[in-house]
Amino acid sequence: MSVTIRPASKRDILALAELIEEIERFYGSTQIQPLAERQSQVEQALFGSPPMAFALLVEDATGGLAGLAAYSFLWPAAGSSHSLFLKELYVRDTLRRQGVGAQLMKELQTIAAARPGCSRVEWMTDRDNPEARAFYKSLGFAEFDGKIIYRVGTSAT
């Protein structure tokens, strides 16, 4: 199946808000925000001033949204450089195992390499997600055991 990978635009807000519900359900969430709230958050995150994040979208042959790579830039990384941090990589099950995720990863590496001062691409996956771990291993990426992740909620979550 042929796909197009492109940056998100404002016309994608509704489709992204719908895809985020699918992603939440994929990860087992049962408490989903109302659609209008998700749309507002997508608009704020991707198109606010300044934007908090960026997204590459996957369109299938029919023009439907079939996946995304959501990322931002973090500073500092090595020395005073910065890194592209991949927050979410998701491809609908209809396109999985067809090279779409690999295309997204390659495009992210291209974006990082083209950005002056960007020294690396970083991401995480859950230890109990063997499919994701196998996917990244198949692309030749080694797991990095050097960090422990902490997380604390805010009253806004």
Secondary structure by P-SEA (a helix, b strand, c coil): cbbbbbcccccaaaaaaaaaaaaaaaacccccccaaaaaaaaaaacccccccbbbbbbbccccccccbbbbbbbccccccbbbbcccbbbbcccccccaaaaaaaaaaaaaaaacccccccccccccccaaaaaaaaaabbbbbccbbbbbbbcccc
